[in-house]
Amino acid sequence: DWNVDSNDAGGATTAEEVFYNVTSGISGRKTAVVLQHDVHGFSVDAVERIIRWGISNGYRFLPLTQDSPVCEHPVLN
């Protein structure tokens, strides 16, 4: 599951918006799993900047595994 939405399938239409949504969404969280899609060029364009920001702010980027912490998105379908 995920607990941070880049909103690239919703209202975001630029790399800057995706960057802001992700960085503000992960700030202050111990564990963050970001929902982000690769079908929009603007979303892909934000990835390198998000990673650079994360690393410079002490975050680590790890693959999801069976042992990853459980995260749940706030949307109740």
N, CA, C and O atoms as a CHARMM CRD file, in Angstrom:
* protein
*
  308
    1    1 ASP  N      0.84700  -1.17000   0.00000 PROA 1      0.00000
    2    1 ASP  CA     0.00000   0.00000   0.00000 PROA 1      0.00000
    3    1 ASP  C      0.89600   1.23800   0.00000 PROA 1      0.00000
    4    1 ASP  O      2.11500   1.11100  -0.12300 PROA 1      0.00000
    5    2 TRP  N      0.34100   2.38200   0.13000 PROA 2      0.00000
    6    2 TRP  CA     1.09500   3.63800   0.11500 PROA 2      0.00000
    7    2 TRP  C      0.51700   4.58500   1.15000 PROA 2      0.00000
    8    2 TRP  O     -0.61700   4.41900   1.59900 PROA 2      0.00000
    9    3 ASN  N      1.32000   5.59500   1.52700 PROA 3      0.00000
   10    3 ASN  CA     0.83100   6.58500   2.47900 PROA 3      0.00000
   11    3 ASN  C      1.16600   8.01500   2.07000 PROA 3      0.00000
   12    3 ASN  O      0.88000   8.95400   2.81400 PROA 3      0.00000
   13    4 VAL  N      1.77200   8.19200   0.88800 PROA 4      0.00000
   14    4 VAL  CA     2.03700   9.52200   0.34200 PROA 4      0.00000
   15    4 VAL  C      1.62500   9.50700  -1.12100 PROA 4      0.00000
   16    4 VAL  O      2.06400   8.64900  -1.88700 PROA 4      0.00000
   17    5 ASP  N      0.78300  10.45500  -1.50800 PROA 5      0.00000
   18    5 ASP  CA     0.28700  10.54400  -2.88400 PROA 5      0.00000
   19    5 ASP  C      0.97500  11.69800  -3.60200 PROA 5      0.00000
   20    5 ASP  O      0.93100  12.83600  -3.13400 PROA 5      0.00000
   21    6 SER  N      1.60600  11.41200  -4.73000 PROA 6      0.00000
   22    6 SER  CA     2.22300  12.47100  -5.53600 PROA 6      0.00000
   23    6 SER  C      1.15800  13.30900  -6.22900 PROA 6      0.00000
   24    6 SER  O      1.43700  14.40800  -6.71000 PROA 6      0.00000
   25    7 ASN  N     -0.04800  12.79100  -6.27600 PROA 7      0.00000
   26    7 ASN  CA    -1.20500  13.41900  -6.92400 PROA 7      0.00000
   27    7 ASN  C     -0.99400  13.57600  -8.43300 PROA 7      0.00000
   28    7 ASN  O     -1.60600  14.44000  -9.06100 PROA 7      0.00000
   29    8 ASP  N     -0.13000  12.74000  -9.00900 PROA 8      0.00000
   30    8 ASP  CA     0.10800  12.81900 -10.44900 PROA 8      0.00000
   31    8 ASP  C     -1.02100  12.19600 -11.26700 PROA 8      0.00000
   32    8 ASP  O     -1.04400  12.32100 -12.49200 PROA 8      0.00000
   33    9 ALA  N     -1.93600  11.53900 -10.60800 PROA 9      0.00000
   34    9 ALA  CA    -3.12000  11.01600 -11.29700 PROA 9      0.00000
   35    9 ALA  C     -4.34300  11.86400 -10.96200 PROA 9      0.00000
   36    9 ALA  O     -5.46100  11.55400 -11.37300 PROA 9      0.00000
   37   10 GLY  N     -4.11800  12.92000 -10.22200 PROA 10     0.00000
   38   10 GLY  CA    -5.20100  13.80500  -9.79900 PROA 10     0.00000
   39   10 GLY  C     -4.99200  15.20300 -10.33800 PROA 10     0.00000
   40   10 GLY  O     -5.15900  15.44700 -11.53300 PROA 10     0.00000
   41   11 GLY  N     -4.62600  16.12200  -9.46000 PROA 11     0.00000
   42   11 GLY  CA    -4.52700  17.52400  -9.84200 PROA 11     0.00000
   43   11 GLY  C     -3.16300  17.99100 -10.32000 PROA 11     0.00000
   44   11 GLY  O     -3.07000  19.00900 -11.00600 PROA 11     0.00000
   45   12 ALA  N     -2.10100  17.27200  -9.97400 PROA 12     0.00000
   46   12 ALA  CA    -0.76000  17.72400 -10.36700 PROA 12     0.00000
   47   12 ALA  C     -0.56700  17.59400 -11.87200 PROA 12     0.00000
   48   12 ALA  O     -0.97400  16.60200 -12.47800 PROA 12     0.00000
   49   13 THR  N      0.05400  18.59900 -12.46500 PROA 13     0.00000
   50   13 THR  CA     0.31400  18.57500 -13.90900 PROA 13     0.00000
   51   13 THR  C      1.72500  19.00600 -14.26700 PROA 13     0.00000
   52   13 THR  O      2.07100  19.11000 -15.44400 PROA 13     0.00000
   53   14 THR  N      2.55100  19.25900 -13.23400 PROA 14     0.00000
   54   14 THR  CA     3.93600  19.66700 -13.48900 PROA 14     0.00000
   55   14 THR  C      4.87500  18.90700 -12.55700 PROA 14     0.00000
   56   14 THR  O      4.46300  18.39800 -11.51400 PROA 14     0.00000
   57   15 ALA  N      6.13100  18.84100 -12.95200 PROA 15     0.00000
   58   15 ALA  CA     7.15300  18.20500 -12.11800 PROA 15     0.00000
   59   15 ALA  C      7.28000  18.94200 -10.79100 PROA 15     0.00000
   60   15 ALA  O      7.50700  18.31300  -9.75800 PROA 15     0.00000
   61   16 GLU  N      7.14000  20.24700 -10.80100 PROA 16     0.00000
   62   16 GLU  CA     7.23700  21.04100  -9.57900 PROA 16     0.00000
   63   16 GLU  C      6.13300  20.65900  -8.59100 PROA 16     0.00000
   64   16 GLU  O      6.38900  20.53700  -7.39300 PROA 16     0.00000
   65   17 GLU  N      4.91200  20.47100  -9.08400 PROA 17     0.00000
   66   17 GLU  CA     3.80900  20.07400  -8.20700 PROA 17     0.00000
   67   17 GLU  C      4.03800  18.68100  -7.62300 PROA 17     0.00000
   68   17 GLU  O      3.79300  18.45100  -6.43800 PROA 17     0.00000
   69   18 VAL  N      4.50500  17.76000  -8.45200 PROA 18     0.00000
   70   18 VAL  CA     4.78600  16.40400  -7.97200 PROA 18     0.00000
   71   18 VAL  C      5.88300  16.45000  -6.91900 PROA 18     0.00000
   72   18 VAL  O      5.76200  15.81600  -5.87000 PROA 18     0.00000
   73   19 PHE  N      6.94600  17.18800  -7.18400 PROA 19     0.00000
   74   19 PHE  CA     8.03800  17.33900  -6.22100 PROA 19     0.00000
   75   19 PHE  C      7.50000  17.86600  -4.89100 PROA 19     0.00000
   76   19 PHE  O      7.81300  17.30900  -3.83800 PROA 19     0.00000
   77   20 TYR  N      6.70800  18.91100  -4.92300 PROA 20     0.00000
   78   20 TYR  CA     6.15500  19.49800  -3.70300 PROA 20     0.00000
   79   20 TYR  C      5.26500  18.49400  -2.96600 PROA 20     0.00000
   80   20 TYR  O      5.38000  18.33300  -1.75100 PROA 20     0.00000
   81   21 ASN  N      4.38300  17.82400  -3.70000 PROA 21     0.00000
   82   21 ASN  CA     3.46600  16.86300  -3.07400 PROA 21     0.00000
   83   21 ASN  C      4.22700  15.73500  -2.38000 PROA 21     0.00000
   84   21 ASN  O      3.87700  15.33700  -1.26900 PROA 21     0.00000
   85   22 VAL  N      5.25900  15.22500  -3.03200 PROA 22     0.00000
   86   22 VAL  CA     6.02500  14.12200  -2.46000 PROA 22     0.00000
   87   22 VAL  C      6.85600  14.59800  -1.27000 PROA 22     0.00000
   88   22 VAL  O      6.80700  13.98800  -0.20200 PROA 22     0.00000
   89   23 THR  N      7.60800  15.66500  -1.44000 PROA 23     0.00000
   90   23 THR  CA     8.49200  16.10900  -0.36100 PROA 23     0.00000
   91   23 THR  C      7.69400  16.58100   0.85600 PROA 23     0.00000
   92   23 THR  O      8.10100  16.33000   1.99000 PROA 23     0.00000
   93   24 SER  N      6.58700  17.24600   0.64500 PROA 24     0.00000
   94   24 SER  CA     5.78300  17.66300   1.79800 PROA 24     0.00000
   95   24 SER  C      5.08600  16.45200   2.42000 PROA 24     0.00000
   96   24 SER  O      4.85600  16.42600   3.62900 PROA 24     0.00000
   97   25 GLY  N      4.75100  15.46100   1.61400 PROA 25     0.00000
   98   25 GLY  CA     4.09400  14.26500   2.12500 PROA 25     0.00000
   99   25 GLY  C      5.00300  13.36400   2.94700 PROA 25     0.00000
  100   25 GLY  O      4.55000  12.72200   3.89500 PROA 25     0.00000
  101   26 ILE  N      6.28700  13.31200   2.58900 PROA 26     0.00000
  102   26 ILE  CA     7.19400  12.43300   3.33500 PROA 26     0.00000
  103   26 ILE  C      7.83000  13.12500   4.52800 PROA 26     0.00000
  104   26 ILE  O      8.33700  12.46100   5.43100 PROA 26     0.00000
  105   27 SER  N      7.80900  14.43600   4.54100 PROA 27     0.00000
  106   27 SER  CA     8.42200  15.17700   5.64400 PROA 27     0.00000
  107   27 SER  C      7.78900  14.78600   6.97400 PROA 27     0.00000
  108   27 SER  O      6.56700  14.80100   7.12900 PROA 27     0.00000
  109   28 GLY  N      8.63500  14.44000   7.91800 PROA 28     0.00000
  110   28 GLY  CA     8.17800  14.10100   9.24900 PROA 28     0.00000
  111   28 GLY  C      7.72800  12.65800   9.42600 PROA 28     0.00000
  112   28 GLY  O      7.37200  12.26100  10.53500 PROA 28     0.00000
  113   29 ARG  N      7.73500  11.87300   8.36800 PROA 29     0.00000
  114   29 ARG  CA     7.33700  10.46300   8.48100 PROA 29     0.00000
  115   29 ARG  C      8.56900   9.58900   8.69200 PROA 29     0.00000
  116   29 ARG  O      9.62800   9.83500   8.11400 PROA 29     0.00000
  117   30 LYS  N      8.41200   8.58000   9.51700 PROA 30     0.00000
  118   30 LYS  CA     9.49300   7.60700   9.70100 PROA 30     0.00000
  119   30 LYS  C      9.58000   6.69500   8.48200 PROA 30     0.00000
  120   30 LYS  O     10.67500   6.35600   8.03300 PROA 30     0.00000
  121   31 THR  N      8.43100   6.29900   7.94900 PROA 31     0.00000
  122   31 THR  CA     8.36600   5.44800   6.76800 PROA 31     0.00000
  123   31 THR  C      7.37300   6.04700   5.78700 PROA 31     0.00000
  124   31 THR  O      6.25500   6.39900   6.16300 PROA 31     0.00000
  125   32 ALA  N      7.77600   6.16100   4.54300 PROA 32     0.00000
  126   32 ALA  CA     6.88300   6.68100   3.50700 PROA 32     0.00000
  127   32 ALA  C      6.95100   5.77500   2.28500 PROA 32     0.00000
  128   32 ALA  O      8.03000   5.39800   1.82800 PROA 32     0.00000
  129   33 VAL  N      5.78400   5.43900   1.77200 PROA 33     0.00000
  130   33 VAL  CA     5.67300   4.73100   0.50300 PROA 33     0.00000
  131   33 VAL  C      4.87900   5.65300  -0.40500 PROA 33     0.00000
  132   33 VAL  O      3.72000   5.96300  -0.13000 PROA 33     0.00000
  133   34 VAL  N      5.50700   6.09100  -1.48900 PROA 34     0.00000
  134   34 VAL  CA     4.93300   7.10000  -2.36400 PROA 34     0.00000
  135   34 VAL  C      4.21900   6.45100  -3.53700 PROA 34     0.00000
  136   34 VAL  O      4.75900   5.56400  -4.19800 PROA 34     0.00000
  137   35 LEU  N      2.98400   6.91000  -3.78900 PROA 35     0.00000
  138   35 LEU  CA     2.25000   6.51300  -4.98300 PROA 35     0.00000
  139   35 LEU  C      2.59400   7.50800  -6.08200 PROA 35     0.00000
  140   35 LEU  O      2.25600   8.68800  -5.99400 PROA 35     0.00000
  141   36 GLN  N      3.27000   7.01900  -7.11600 PROA 36     0.00000
  142   36 GLN  CA     3.66500   7.87400  -8.23700 PROA 36     0.00000
  143   36 GLN  C      3.69300   7.01200  -9.48200 PROA 36     0.00000
  144   36 GLN  O      4.13500   5.86300  -9.44500 PROA 36     0.00000
  145   37 HSD  N      3.22200   7.56600 -10.57800 PROA 37     0.00000
  146   37 HSD  CA     3.07700   6.81000 -11.82100 PROA 37     0.00000
  147   37 HSD  C      4.15400   7.19200 -12.83800 PROA 37     0.00000
  148   37 HSD  O      4.70900   8.28900 -12.79000 PROA 37     0.00000
  149   38 ASP  N      4.43700   6.27200 -13.75200 PROA 38     0.00000
  150   38 ASP  CA     5.45600   6.54600 -14.77300 PROA 38     0.00000
  151   38 ASP  C      4.85200   6.85100 -16.14200 PROA 38     0.00000
  152   38 ASP  O      5.57600   6.86000 -17.13800 PROA 38     0.00000
  153   39 VAL  N      3.55700   7.09800 -16.21400 PROA 39     0.00000
  154   39 VAL  CA     2.91100   7.35500 -17.50500 PROA 39     0.00000
  155   39 VAL  C      2.87500   8.83600 -17.86300 PROA 39     0.00000
  156   39 VAL  O      2.51200   9.19400 -18.98300 PROA 39     0.00000
  157   40 HSD  N      3.24600   9.69100 -16.92900 PROA 40     0.00000
  158   40 HSD  CA     3.27600  11.13400 -17.18600 PROA 40     0.00000
  159   40 HSD  C      4.72900  11.60900 -17.18000 PROA 40     0.00000
  160   40 HSD  O      5.45400  11.38600 -16.21000 PROA 40     0.00000
  161   41 GLY  N      5.14400  12.25300 -18.24400 PROA 41     0.00000
  162   41 GLY  CA     6.51300  12.76200 -18.32000 PROA 41     0.00000
  163   41 GLY  C      6.84800  13.68900 -17.17500 PROA 41     0.00000
  164   41 GLY  O      7.95900  13.64000 -16.64700 PROA 41     0.00000
  165   42 PHE  N      5.90600  14.53900 -16.77600 PROA 42     0.00000
  166   42 PHE  CA     6.17600  15.48200 -15.68700 PROA 42     0.00000
  167   42 PHE  C      6.43800  14.75700 -14.36700 PROA 42     0.00000
  168   42 PHE  O      7.21900  15.22700 -13.54000 PROA 42     0.00000
  169   43 SER  N      5.78500  13.61500 -14.17700 PROA 43     0.00000
  170   43 SER  CA     5.99700  12.84700 -12.95400 PROA 43     0.00000
  171   43 SER  C      7.37700  12.18200 -12.96400 PROA 43     0.00000
  172   43 SER  O      8.08400  12.18100 -11.95600 PROA 43     0.00000
  173   44 VAL  N      7.74200  11.62800 -14.09600 PROA 44     0.00000
  174   44 VAL  CA     9.07100  11.02200 -14.25000 PROA 44     0.00000
  175   44 VAL  C     10.14900  12.08700 -14.07000 PROA 44     0.00000
  176   44 VAL  O     11.18100  11.84000 -13.44600 PROA 44     0.00000
  177   45 ASP  N      9.89800  13.27500 -14.62400 PROA 45     0.00000
  178   45 ASP  CA    10.88000  14.35500 -14.52100 PROA 45     0.00000
  179   45 ASP  C     11.13700  14.77900 -13.07600 PROA 45     0.00000
  180   45 ASP  O     12.20000  15.32600 -12.78100 PROA 45     0.00000
  181   46 ALA  N     10.19900  14.54100 -12.18200 PROA 46     0.00000
  182   46 ALA  CA    10.35700  14.94600 -10.77900 PROA 46     0.00000
  183   46 ALA  C     11.20400  13.96900  -9.97200 PROA 46     0.00000
  184   46 ALA  O     11.68900  14.32600  -8.89900 PROA 46     0.00000
  185   47 VAL  N     11.39300  12.75300 -10.46000 PROA 47     0.00000
  186   47 VAL  CA    12.01900  11.69500  -9.66100 PROA 47     0.00000
  187   47 VAL  C     13.43900  12.04100  -9.22300 PROA 47     0.00000
  188   47 VAL  O     13.75700  11.92100  -8.04000 PROA 47     0.00000
  189   48 GLU  N     14.27600  12.45700 -10.12300 PROA 48     0.00000
  190   48 GLU  CA    15.66700  12.74100  -9.74600 PROA 48     0.00000
  191   48 GLU  C     15.73600  13.83000  -8.68600 PROA 48     0.00000
  192   48 GLU  O     16.51200  13.72400  -7.73600 PROA 48     0.00000
  193   49 ARG  N     14.94300  14.86000  -8.84100 PROA 49     0.00000
  194   49 ARG  CA    14.94400  15.95000  -7.86200 PROA 49     0.00000
  195   49 ARG  C     14.43600  15.45800  -6.49800 PROA 49     0.00000
  196   49 ARG  O     14.96400  15.85600  -5.46000 PROA 49     0.00000
  197   50 ILE  N     13.42000  14.59900  -6.50100 PROA 50     0.00000
  198   50 ILE  CA    12.89900  14.03600  -5.25000 PROA 50     0.00000
  199   50 ILE  C     13.97800  13.20900  -4.56200 PROA 50     0.00000
  200   50 ILE  O     14.17500  13.32800  -3.35300 PROA 50     0.00000
  201   51 ILE  N     14.66900  12.38400  -5.31400 PROA 51     0.00000
  202   51 ILE  CA    15.72400  11.54800  -4.73700 PROA 51     0.00000
  203   51 ILE  C     16.85400  12.40700  -4.18700 PROA 51     0.00000
  204   51 ILE  O     17.32200  12.16800  -3.07300 PROA 51     0.00000
  205   52 ARG  N     17.29600  13.39400  -4.93900 PROA 52     0.00000
  206   52 ARG  CA    18.36300  14.28100  -4.45400 PROA 52     0.00000
  207   52 ARG  C     17.94100  14.99000  -3.16800 PROA 52     0.00000
  208   52 ARG  O     18.72000  15.08200  -2.21900 PROA 52     0.00000
  209   53 TRP  N     16.70000  15.49000  -3.14100 PROA 53     0.00000
  210   53 TRP  CA    16.18900  16.15700  -1.94900 PROA 53     0.00000
  211   53 TRP  C     16.16400  15.17600  -0.78000 PROA 53     0.00000
  212   53 TRP  O     16.59900  15.50800   0.32300 PROA 53     0.00000
  213   54 GLY  N     15.66200  13.98400  -1.01700 PROA 54     0.00000
  214   54 GLY  CA    15.56900  12.98500   0.04200 PROA 54     0.00000
  215   54 GLY  C     16.91700  12.63600   0.63400 PROA 54     0.00000
  216   54 GLY  O     17.07700  12.61500   1.85400 PROA 54     0.00000
  217   55 ILE  N     17.88000  12.36400  -0.21300 PROA 55     0.00000
  218   55 ILE  CA    19.22400  12.00500   0.25800 PROA 55     0.00000
  219   55 ILE  C     19.83900  13.15700   1.04400 PROA 55     0.00000
  220   55 ILE  O     20.44100  12.93600   2.09500 PROA 55     0.00000
  221   56 SER  N     19.69400  14.37700   0.54800 PROA 56     0.00000
  222   56 SER  CA    20.28700  15.51800   1.24800 PROA 56     0.00000
  223   56 SER  C     19.57600  15.83300   2.55700 PROA 56     0.00000
  224   56 SER  O     20.09900  16.57800   3.38600 PROA 56     0.00000
  225   57 ASN  N     18.38200  15.26700   2.74700 PROA 57     0.00000
  226   57 ASN  CA    17.63800  15.46600   3.99300 PROA 57     0.00000
  227   57 ASN  C     17.61500  14.21300   4.86800 PROA 57     0.00000
  228   57 ASN  O     16.79900  14.10000   5.78300 PROA 57     0.00000
  229   58 GLY  N     18.51700  13.27400   4.57900 PROA 58     0.00000
  230   58 GLY  CA    18.70300  12.12300   5.44400 PROA 58     0.00000
  231   58 GLY  C     17.78500  10.93900   5.20000 PROA 58     0.00000
  232   58 GLY  O     17.75000  10.01700   6.01500 PROA 58     0.00000
  233   59 TYR  N     17.04100  10.93800   4.10100 PROA 59     0.00000
  234   59 TYR  CA    16.16600   9.81100   3.79200 PROA 59     0.00000
  235   59 TYR  C     16.93700   8.73400   3.03900 PROA 59     0.00000
  236   59 TYR  O     17.93400   9.01000   2.37200 PROA 59     0.00000
  237   60 ARG  N     16.45300   7.50000   3.16100 PROA 60     0.00000
  238   60 ARG  CA    17.00000   6.38100   2.39500 PROA 60     0.00000
  239   60 ARG  C     15.90000   5.86600   1.48100 PROA 60     0.00000
  240   60 ARG  O     14.72200   5.90800   1.83300 PROA 60     0.00000
  241   61 PHE  N     16.28200   5.38800   0.32300 PROA 61     0.00000
  242   61 PHE  CA    15.34300   4.82300  -0.64500 PROA 61     0.00000
  243   61 PHE  C     15.61700   3.33200  -0.74100 PROA 61     0.00000
  244   61 PHE  O     16.70900   2.91300  -1.12400 PROA 61     0.00000
  245   62 LEU  N     14.62000   2.54300  -0.39200 PROA 62     0.00000
  246   62 LEU  CA    14.77600   1.09700  -0.33200 PROA 62     0.00000
  247   62 LEU  C     13.69100   0.41900  -1.16600 PROA 62     0.00000
  248   62 LEU  O     12.60400   0.97000  -1.34100 PROA 62     0.00000
  249   63 PRO  N     13.98400  -0.76800  -1.67800 PROA 63     0.00000
  250   63 PRO  CA    12.94200  -1.50900  -2.40900 PROA 63     0.00000
  251   63 PRO  C     11.90200  -2.05400  -1.42900 PROA 63     0.00000
  252   63 PRO  O     12.20300  -2.30500  -0.26200 PROA 63     0.00000
  253   64 LEU  N     10.69800  -2.22900  -1.91200 PROA 64     0.00000
  254   64 LEU  CA     9.67000  -2.86400  -1.09400 PROA 64     0.00000
  255   64 LEU  C      9.90300  -4.37000  -1.07900 PROA 64     0.00000
  256   64 LEU  O     10.17600  -4.97400  -2.11600 PROA 64     0.00000
  257   65 THR  N      9.79400  -4.96700   0.09500 PROA 65     0.00000
  258   65 THR  CA     9.93900  -6.40700   0.25600 PROA 65     0.00000
  259   65 THR  C      8.81000  -6.90100   1.15900 PROA 65     0.00000
  260   65 THR  O      8.00200  -6.11000   1.64500 PROA 65     0.00000
  261   66 GLN  N      8.76400  -8.19300   1.37400 PROA 66     0.00000
  262   66 GLN  CA     7.77800  -8.77500   2.28700 PROA 66     0.00000
  263   66 GLN  C      7.97700  -8.26200   3.71700 PROA 66     0.00000
  264   66 GLN  O      7.04100  -8.26300   4.51600 PROA 66     0.00000
  265   67 ASP  N      9.18900  -7.82700   4.03000 PROA 67     0.00000
  266   67 ASP  CA     9.49400  -7.36000   5.37700 PROA 67     0.00000
  267   67 ASP  C      9.38200  -5.84700   5.54200 PROA 67     0.00000
  268   67 ASP  O      9.66600  -5.32400   6.61900 PROA 67     0.00000
  269   68 SER  N      8.97300  -5.14000   4.49500 PROA 68     0.00000
  270   68 SER  CA     8.83100  -3.68400   4.57600 PROA 68     0.00000
  271   68 SER  C      7.73400  -3.31800   5.57400 PROA 68     0.00000
  272   68 SER  O      6.76700  -4.06100   5.74000 PROA 68     0.00000
  273   69 PRO  N      7.88900  -2.17200   6.23600 PROA 69     0.00000
  274   69 PRO  CA     6.83500  -1.72200   7.14600 PROA 69     0.00000
  275   69 PRO  C      5.51000  -1.54600   6.39300 PROA 69     0.00000
  276   69 PRO  O      5.49300  -1.20200   5.21100 PROA 69     0.00000
  277   70 VAL  N      4.42900  -1.78400   7.08600 PROA 70     0.00000
  278   70 VAL  CA     3.10800  -1.64600   6.47300 PROA 70     0.00000
  279   70 VAL  C      2.70400  -0.17400   6.46200 PROA 70     0.00000
  280   70 VAL  O      2.79400   0.50600   7.48400 PROA 70     0.00000
  281   71 CYS  N      2.26700   0.30700   5.32300 PROA 71     0.00000
  282   71 CYS  CA     1.75300   1.65900   5.18200 PROA 71     0.00000
  283   71 CYS  C      0.35900   1.55900   4.57900 PROA 71     0.00000
  284   71 CYS  O      0.09600   0.69000   3.74700 PROA 71     0.00000
  285   72 GLU  N     -0.52000   2.43600   4.99500 PROA 72     0.00000
  286   72 GLU  CA    -1.87400   2.45100   4.44800 PROA 72     0.00000
  287   72 GLU  C     -2.23800   3.85000   4.00700 PROA 72     0.00000
  288   72 GLU  O     -2.00200   4.82500   4.72100 PROA 72     0.00000
  289   73 HSD  N     -2.81800   3.93800   2.81600 PROA 73     0.00000
  290   73 HSD  CA    -3.24600   5.24000   2.32900 PROA 73     0.00000
  291   73 HSD  C     -4.49400   5.67700   3.07800 PROA 73     0.00000
  292   73 HSD  O     -5.23100   4.84500   3.60700 PROA 73     0.00000
  293   74 PRO  N     -4.73000   6.97600   3.12300 PROA 74     0.00000
  294   74 PRO  CA    -5.86800   7.49800   3.89000 PROA 74     0.00000
  295   74 PRO  C     -7.22200   7.35300   3.18100 PROA 74     0.00000
  296   74 PRO  O     -8.25600   7.66800   3.77000 PROA 74     0.00000
  297   75 VAL  N     -7.23000   6.88700   1.94200 PROA 75     0.00000
  298   75 VAL  CA    -8.47400   6.77600   1.20100 PROA 75     0.00000
  299   75 VAL  C     -9.15100   5.46800   1.57600 PROA 75     0.00000
  300   75 VAL  O     -8.53800   4.40300   1.50100 PROA 75     0.00000
  301   76 LEU  N    -10.39100   5.54400   1.97400 PROA 76     0.00000
  302   76 LEU  CA   -11.14500   4.34900   2.34500 PROA 76     0.00000
  303   76 LEU  C    -12.13100   4.05900   1.22800 PROA 76     0.00000
  304   76 LEU  O    -13.17700   4.70100   1.13100 PROA 76     0.00000
  305   77 ASN  N    -11.79600   3.09100   0.38600 PROA 77     0.00000
  306   77 ASN  CA   -12.69100   2.73800  -0.73100 PROA 77     0.00000
  307   77 ASN  C    -13.67200   1.68700  -0.29700 PROA 77     0.00000
  308   77 ASN  O    -14.50800   1.25700  -1.09200 PROA 77     0.00000
